[in-house]
Amino acid sequence: MPSVNANDSQLHVPCIIRPSGAPPQQLRPAAVAATPICDFFVIGTASAAKHDYLRAQGVHEVIDYRTQDWAAVVKASHPDGVDIVLDSVGEDAFARSIGVVRYGGRVVGYGLSSTVRDDHGVPDIDSAVSAAGSLSPLLENASGFIGCHLGAPAGLFRQWMSHLLELCEKGAIRPHIDRVFPLEQAADAHRYLHERRNVGKVLLQP
């Protein structure tokens, strides 16, 4: 998971999808793609097979979340905490991410894949909210939690997308396409995603 700081920065971006989770989210690859244009120290979590790719994209430190306790590793290497956590997993109602941010840090939650109960389920937002712990950690550390999703008002959403497309056109960020499947192989494409074999986006070609 990665972090941000202007000087000695650390952008803590959890690049995690648990085995019971949903397919990869949009912001995770976007955050990695933005690494070269931001003055961040980035920590990424992923299975070992994807570490080389993350390093090639500018991620400074990678953690194998399948064999290591990512939060413990981050706390050991960054005892003062990290500046930002981008979390698509939402373990323990985001408590683990909140536990690794520094004083004044921020957690951006944009997914709850840890609450998906089966292959055909959807994130259980209600249970995550009801399980949320005390606000004490946020208040004591002057830190904050921000929820982010694509259900923004149309005008704001167009503004976001226009900015991202502009960065793509300038070559400042380069979304990574892992594989293109013909439309008639849509089932194979879904299986490929479900098995966590992709590193980047998977497209269907009509």
C-alpha positions as CSV (number, residue, x, y, z in Angstrom):
1,M,0.0,0.0,0.0
2,P,1.5,3.5,-0.9
3,S,2.0,7.0,0.8
4,V,2.6,10.8,0.1
5,N,4.6,13.7,1.3
6,A,6.0,16.8,-0.4
7,N,9.4,16.5,1.1
8,D,10.3,13.2,2.7
9,S,7.0,11.9,1.3
10,Q,5.1,8.7,1.5
11,L,1.9,8.0,-0.5
12,H,0.5,4.9,1.0
13,V,-1.6,3.3,-1.8
14,P,-3.0,-0.1,-0.9
15,C,-2.9,-2.0,-4.1
16,I,-4.8,-4.9,-2.6
17,I,-7.6,-7.2,-3.7
18,R,-8.4,-10.0,-1.3
19,P,-9.2,-13.5,-2.6
20,S,-12.9,-13.0,-1.7
21,G,-13.0,-9.5,-3.2
22,A,-14.3,-8.0,-6.3
23,P,-12.4,-7.4,-9.6
24,P,-9.7,-4.7,-9.5
25,Q,-11.0,-1.1,-9.0
26,Q,-10.4,1.9,-11.2
27,L,-8.4,4.1,-8.8
28,R,-5.7,1.6,-7.9
29,P,-4.0,1.5,-11.4
30,A,-4.7,5.2,-11.8
31,A,-2.7,5.9,-8.6
32,V,0.2,3.8,-9.8
33,A,0.1,5.5,-13.3
34,A,0.3,8.9,-11.6
35,T,3.4,8.0,-9.6
36,P,5.9,9.3,-12.2
37,I,4.4,12.8,-12.2
38,C,4.0,13.1,-8.4
39,D,6.8,13.7,-5.9
40,F,5.6,10.8,-3.7
41,F,7.3,7.9,-2.0
42,V,5.0,5.1,-3.0
43,I,4.4,1.8,-1.2
44,G,2.3,-0.8,-3.0
45,T,0.8,-4.0,-1.9
46,A,0.3,-6.9,-4.4
47,S,1.0,-10.5,-4.8
48,A,4.6,-11.4,-5.5
49,A,4.0,-12.0,-9.3
50,K,3.1,-8.3,-9.8
51,H,6.0,-6.7,-7.9
52,D,8.3,-6.3,-10.9
53,Y,5.5,-4.4,-12.8
54,L,4.9,-2.1,-9.9
55,R,8.6,-1.3,-9.5
56,A,8.8,-0.6,-13.2
57,Q,5.9,1.9,-12.8
58,G,7.8,3.8,-10.1
59,V,6.5,2.2,-7.0
60,H,9.4,2.5,-4.4
61,E,8.5,-0.3,-2.0
62,V,6.3,-3.3,-2.5
63,I,4.7,-5.6,0.1
64,D,3.4,-9.1,-0.6
65,Y,0.0,-8.9,1.3
66,R,-0.4,-12.7,1.0
67,T,2.6,-13.5,3.0
68,Q,3.1,-10.4,5.1
69,D,1.1,-8.2,7.4
70,W,1.2,-5.1,5.3
71,A,0.2,-2.8,8.2
72,A,2.9,-4.1,10.4
73,V,5.5,-3.7,7.6
74,V,4.4,-0.1,7.0
75,K,4.6,0.8,10.7
76,A,8.0,-0.8,11.0
77,S,9.5,1.1,8.1
78,H,7.5,4.4,8.6
79,P,7.0,4.6,12.4
80,D,5.6,8.2,12.1
81,G,2.9,7.0,9.7
82,V,2.2,7.8,6.1
83,D,0.4,10.8,4.7
84,I,-2.2,9.2,2.5
85,V,-3.8,5.8,2.1
86,L,-5.9,4.9,-0.9
87,D,-7.9,1.9,0.1
88,S,-10.2,-0.2,-2.1
89,V,-10.3,-3.1,0.4
90,G,-11.7,-1.6,3.6
91,E,-10.4,-4.2,6.1
92,D,-12.0,-3.9,9.5
93,A,-14.1,-0.9,8.3
94,F,-10.9,0.8,7.2
95,A,-9.5,0.6,10.7
96,R,-6.2,-0.9,9.5
97,S,-5.6,1.9,7.1
98,I,-6.5,4.6,9.6
99,G,-4.0,2.9,12.0
100,V,-1.0,3.6,9.7
101,V,-1.6,7.3,8.8
102,R,0.5,10.0,10.5
103,Y,-0.8,12.9,12.4
104,G,-2.9,14.9,10.0
105,G,-3.0,12.1,7.4
106,R,-5.9,11.1,5.2
107,V,-7.5,7.8,4.2
108,V,-9.4,7.7,1.0
109,G,-11.8,4.8,0.8
110,Y,-13.0,3.9,-2.7
111,G,-14.0,0.3,-2.3
112,L,-15.1,-2.4,0.2
113,S,-13.9,-5.6,-1.5
114,S,-13.3,-7.2,1.9
115,T,-17.0,-7.3,2.6
116,V,-17.9,-9.2,-0.6
117,R,-19.1,-12.6,0.6
118,D,-19.2,-14.7,-2.6
119,D,-18.3,-14.6,-6.3
120,H,-21.7,-13.1,-7.1
121,G,-22.0,-10.7,-4.2
122,V,-21.7,-7.0,-3.9
123,P,-19.9,-5.0,-1.1
124,D,-21.8,-5.0,2.1
125,I,-21.8,-1.3,2.9
126,D,-24.3,-1.5,5.7
127,S,-22.2,-4.0,7.7
128,A,-19.1,-2.0,7.2
129,V,-20.7,1.2,8.4
130,S,-22.3,-0.5,11.4
131,A,-19.0,-2.1,12.3
132,A,-17.1,1.2,12.2
133,G,-15.1,1.8,15.3
134,S,-14.8,4.9,17.4
135,L,-13.8,8.2,15.8
136,S,-11.1,8.6,18.5
137,P,-8.2,7.7,16.2
138,L,-9.2,10.3,13.7
139,L,-9.8,13.0,16.3
140,E,-6.7,12.2,18.3
141,N,-4.4,12.4,15.3
142,A,-6.2,15.2,13.5
143,S,-6.6,12.8,10.5
144,G,-9.5,12.3,8.2
145,F,-11.4,9.8,6.2
146,I,-12.8,10.6,2.7
147,G,-15.2,8.4,0.8
148,C,-14.8,8.4,-3.0
149,H,-16.9,6.8,-5.7
150,L,-18.0,7.4,-9.3
151,G,-21.5,8.5,-8.4
152,A,-20.5,12.1,-8.4
153,P,-22.8,14.8,-9.8
154,A,-22.6,14.8,-13.7
155,G,-20.8,18.2,-13.9
156,L,-18.1,17.2,-11.4
157,F,-17.7,13.8,-12.9
158,R,-17.1,15.4,-16.4
159,Q,-14.5,17.7,-14.8
160,W,-12.7,14.8,-13.3
161,M,-12.7,12.8,-16.5
162,S,-11.7,15.7,-18.6
163,H,-8.6,16.3,-16.4
164,L,-7.7,12.6,-16.6
165,L,-8.1,12.4,-20.4
166,E,-6.0,15.6,-20.7
167,L,-3.2,13.9,-18.7
168,C,-3.5,10.8,-20.9
169,E,-3.4,12.8,-24.1
170,K,-0.2,14.6,-22.9
171,G,1.3,11.2,-22.0
172,A,1.7,12.2,-18.4
173,I,-0.2,9.1,-17.4
174,R,-0.4,5.9,-19.4
175,P,-3.1,3.4,-18.4
176,H,-1.8,-0.1,-18.7
177,I,-3.7,-2.5,-20.9
178,D,-2.9,-6.1,-19.8
179,R,-4.9,-8.0,-22.5
180,V,-7.6,-7.5,-25.1
181,F,-10.2,-10.3,-25.6
182,P,-12.6,-10.5,-28.6
183,L,-16.2,-10.0,-27.5
184,E,-17.1,-13.6,-28.1
185,Q,-14.6,-14.5,-25.4
186,A,-16.2,-12.3,-22.7
187,A,-16.5,-15.3,-20.4
188,D,-12.8,-16.0,-20.7
189,A,-12.1,-12.3,-19.9
190,H,-14.2,-12.4,-16.8
191,R,-12.5,-15.6,-15.7
192,Y,-9.1,-14.0,-16.3
193,L,-10.1,-11.1,-14.0
194,H,-11.6,-13.4,-11.4
195,E,-8.4,-15.4,-11.2
196,R,-6.4,-12.2,-10.5
197,R,-4.1,-12.8,-13.5
198,N,-4.3,-9.3,-14.9
199,V,-1.9,-6.5,-14.2
200,G,-3.8,-3.5,-15.6
201,K,-7.0,-3.3,-17.6
202,V,-8.7,-6.0,-19.5
203,L,-10.7,-4.9,-22.6
204,L,-13.3,-6.5,-24.9
205,Q,-12.9,-5.9,-28.6
206,P,-16.2,-5.9,-30.6
